[in-house]
Amino acid sequence: KTVFVHNVSGYVGSHLSKRFADRNVGSQEDGEQEEWEVIGTLASASETKPHWVARTVEPTPEGLEAAFLEADMTVLDCLNALELAEMQLAAIPPADRIPEPKVLVGVSSVMTWTRTTIDESAPEEPLTEAEYKRRRPQVNFKELLALEKLVTKSQRDGALRTHVVAAGLTYGGGEGVLHPLFKRAWSGEALPLLTLGDASNLLPTIHVADLCSVVESLLPAAPAKPYLVAVDAGQQQQEPQTLAAVTEALSKELGTGLVAPMSQDQVFTTKDYQFFQAGIRLRPAAVDELGFSWHSREGVLANMPSVVREYREARKVSPLRLLVHGNDDLAVGALAAAVAEEYRLPLVRAPSALAAAAEGDDELGAEVKAAGGTVSDETLAKVLARELTSLGCRNQGYILEGCLQTLAQAQLLFPEAAPGEGEEPPAAEAEGEEGAAAPATKAAAPEFVIVLEASQEEVLRKQQQGTDEESLAARLATYETHNAEGSETSPLAHPALAAVETISIASGDATSAEPLLTKARIYLGPPRNYGPSEEELAAAKALADEAAAEAAAAEAAEKQALAEAEAAERARRKAHDERRSAELQQRERELLEVRSQPLRHYLMANVIPTLTEGIIEVCKIKPEDPVDYLAEWLLKRSPVDGPAGDPDDAIAA
């Protein structure tokens, strides 16, 4: 069978396509022969196709029609891809061109119900699908209502069965419309109360897995009505699933526990604020008849702990807890700091934690101050537990640098067993004023342990400056006593740490983290966080732009200086060439003048006077042939002796 899902890169589309693709795994386990192929469209050409989707479809009328005819079921994302859904409806061929019966499902939203008039005689009575024809939408969802009607009108008798599924606020997995709240809670920010009223509205919700079950059930089933309301029973729970209750529960489970009110102007400028105003009471009568197994029937409020776990897993933001242990303090400190910076994790060091505790005015602060420079293992464990159970460490994880030297210290700090899969790490046992956590007795144990060791000679050589050699040798001896292979007093013998697959790295002469960080990256895997915030990205971009501008300015200045130098060199060469040329021309003139002196003298003495006299004579006589006359006259007047006055003889003379 083939299923064609719109917007497979979106929140609902990705979960739906994954659900149908996973049916192949279920079929193989159950021995069924039915195979499923999932095809789909992407929100944009830049989106990446999920690996479980066989191929993507071009969003053209021809491509959409071909995919529709190929698929047994087509699922439209009416809420997030409205224009594409309209294009798909326009591409549906007439019934006589549909070779076999098909199913078309438009996944919409209960926002098309939010202004529906309720029965004043029974205001607490929820609405059902039976009243879908009189539903009225929130003002921004009128186009969505029109699309719903187009979907139901697109049915073809005997050839195409159509359904609209109006989903409540969808939650679960990596989260959709609720994701900004989850991210803010995870980041340790107070959650905003996105309400235009008193936040007492009962939110209509549905887990994305249950929404997938509803759509999946429509392939074989044919409900009596083409319209289904897909909401869970959150509105019918004893504890009201109000917006205020959901926000507060999320803040307590994942964040600081603080909720901050917002002005109406702030709410209006928040994306998707309309969804948080929904409070229409709905009951999924038709959905209840489909007979599928619910994943989260009681709603988001009743299932908040499991919803938070799903969020952490789907977004890959589970806490990463690392203990960096060893006898090489320099390498341990360098690697711990480098990992904390690269993985964006809190770095917990005993001296810093003790100093911070001593500044407090509470009982633990007084205990640390009373201990002076040397605190007991019990006090150290309390201080470290407070740090490791803080909100940042609970959500992001931590890097614990050294701190533990003996099994007794580890037993005071960590529970006997690490949290199992799906279990939450322990949090602070109580809260003080303004949400401040009271000291916790136990902290979540590390899930990674890196041991950095070097020989005593190497450690002494690296740390000899500024360190008392005797005290350093004593610390190394103590470490060797408690951390020898198979030692029962090693902190790594603690059951929670013994269950960890520890990696030991010989630090050798290394004093920087870089040669050690490569192995740590492989061991730890990729970071488990959102990466840089928008502010950090903007700051990094500003620094990069500034550096690029400085580099461009330097390059431009260098090019300009080079161009000016080249121009000056060309000008110098041109002036040199012009001066050289003038000098050469002058020398040539002088040389020609020098060479022409004997000839000039000869002509002035023997030729010019007679020739001038002859020309004057020609001018006087004006003969018909002046040239012949001049020639005869010159022959007669030749100064050379001889009867004929041979010119050759004259030249020879």
C-alpha positions, 0 to 999 in steps of 0.5 A, a space after each residue: 500500500 502507498 500513503 501520500 502525506 503532505 508536508 512530511 518535514 513538518 511536525 504532524 507530517 513527519 509523525 504521520 509518515 513515520 507511523 505508516 513507515 513503521 507499519 512495515 516493521 510491525 508487519 514483518 514482526 507479525 508475519 504479515 506480507 503487506 508492505 507500505 510505501 510512504 511518499 510526500 511533499 516537503 515544505 520547501 526545497 531546502 527541507 531534508 527528506 526524512 529517511 523513512 519517506 521513500 521519495 518526495 513529490 513535486 508540488 505541481 498539479 501533475 505531480 500531485 495528481 500522479 501521487 494521488 492516483 498512486 496512493 491508497 490514502 492521501 493526508 493533507 496538512 490543512 493547518 500548515 500547508 493550506 495552499 498546497 492542500 487546495 492545489 491537491 483538491 484541484 488536482 483530484 480527477 473525476 471518479 471515472 479516472 480513479 481506478 480503485 477506491 481511495 481515502 483523503 484525510 485533511 488534518 485541520 484544527 479545532 480553531 475552526 470551532 472556537 467561536 461556536 455558540 454553546 447551549 446556554 441551558 447546558 454550558 458545561 456540555 461538550 460539543 461533538 462532531 454531530 454539530 460540525 455544520 454549525 461550527 464557527 472559527 476564530 477570526 484568523 482561521 476562516 480560510 481553514 474553515 473554507 478548506 475543511 468544507 472543500 475537503 468534505 465536498 471533494 468526495 467521489 461516490 464509490 471512488 473517493 472517501 474524504 474526512 476532516 480531522 479537527 485536532 486539538 492543540 497537538 503535543 508530544 514528541 519534539 513538540 509543535 505549537 508548544 515547543 517555544 514554551 518547552 524550550 524556554 523552560 529547558 533554558 531556565 527562563 520563566 514561562 510567559 502566561 499567553 492569555 488575553 483573559 484569566 488563563 482559566 480556559 480548558 485547553 483542547 489537546 491531543 498527543 501527536 501519537 493519538 492523532 496519528 492513530 486517528 488518521 491511521 484508523 480511517 484507512 480501513 474504517 468508514 465513520 458515519 460522518 465525514 468530520 471528526 474531532 480529535 481531542 483527548 480527555 484532558 478537559 474532562 479530568 478532575 484537575 482542570 486542564 487550564 492554560 494556567 495549570 499547563 503552563 505552571 506544570 511545565 515550568 515546574 517539571 522542566 524549568 524554574 517553576 516560575 510563570 510570568 504574566 504578560 500584557 495583552 500587547 505582548 501576547 498579541 505579538 507572540 506567534 500562534 498566541 490564538 491557540 492558547 486562547 482556545 477553550 471550547 469544550 469538545 468530546 470526540 464521539 466518532 473518534 472514540 468509536 474507532 477503537 484504537 489504543 490511546 497513548 495519552 488519553 488523559 491529556 497533557 497536564 496529567 501526563 506532563 512527566 512523560 511528555 517532558 521525557 519525550 521532548 528531551 528524547 525527540 529534541 536530543 536535549 537529554 542531560 549529558 553528565 561527565 566525570 573527568 577523573 585522574 591524577 593529572 590535575 593539569 590535563 583534567 582541568 584543561 579537558 574539563 574546561 574544553 568539553 564544558 565550552 564545546 558542549 555548552 555544559 555547566 562546569 562544576 569544580 569543588 573550589 568554585 562550588 565551595 566558594 559560592 556556597 560560602 557566600 550564601 546566607 543559608 545553613 549550608 553557607 554557614 556550615 562551609 564558613 565554619 569549616 574554614 579551609 578544610 571541609 568534611 566529606 559530608 559538607 563537600 557532598 552537600 555543596 556538590 549535590 546542590 550544584 549538580 541538582 540545579 536547573 542547569 545541571 538537571 536539564 543540560 547536564 554537567 562536567 564534574 572536574 575531579 572532586 572525588 578521591 574515594 569511594 566514601 565521597 562518591 557514596 555521599 554524592 550519588 545514589 547507589 544506582 544510576 537512573 534507569 532508561 526513561 527515569 528522571 535524575 533527582 532534583 532538589 528536594 525542596 524549594 526555598 524562597 523565590 524558587 531557590 532549591 534547597 540542598 539535595 542529598 543525592 545527585 544524578 550520577 555521571 553517565 560518562 567517565 574519562 580518566 586521565 593518568 600520567 606517570 608520577 614523573 610526568 605529573 611532577 615535571 608538568 606541575 613543578 612550577 608554583 606547586 609544593 612538590 611534597 604536597 603534590 607527591 602526597 596527593 599522587 600517593 593518595 590517588 594511587 592508593 585509592 585508584 589502583 586497579 581493582 581497588 575497592 576504595 576507588 570512587 569508580 567502584 561506586 555501583 552507579 559509576 561501575 556501571 559506566 563504560 569508563 574510558 582511560 586516556 594516558 595524558 602523558 606530557 600533554 598540558 592542553 586539551 586539544 590532543 585529548 579532546 578528539 577522543 572525548 568527542 568520539 566517546 561523548 558523541 554530539 552535543 545535546 543542546 540547541 546550540 547557540 542562542 539567537 543572541 549568541 548567533 547575532 553576537 558571533 555574526 557581528 564579530 564575524 562581520 567585523 572581522 570580515 570588514 577589517 579583513 576587507 578594509 586591510 585587503 583594500 588598503 593593501 590593494 590601494 597601496 600596491 596600486 599606488 606603488 605600481 602607479 608611482 613606479 610606472 610614472 618613474 619609469 615613464 619619466 626615466 624613459 622620456 628623459 633617456 629618450 630626450 638625451 638620446 635624441 640630443 646626442 643624435 642631433 649633436 652627432 649628425 651636426 658633427 658629422 655634417 660639418 665637412 660637407 657643409 663647408 664644401 658646399 658653401 665654398 664650391 657649390 652654393 655661391 655659383 648655384 645661387 648666382 645661377 638661380 638669380 640669373 634664371 630669375 632675371 632671364 626667365 627662360 622657357 626651360 629654366 632647368 636646362 638654362 640653369 644647367 648650361 649656365 652652370 657648365 659655362 661658369 664651372 670653376 674647374 679648368 677644361 674645355 667642357 667643364 666636366 661635372 665629374 671632374 668638379 666633384 672630384 676636385 
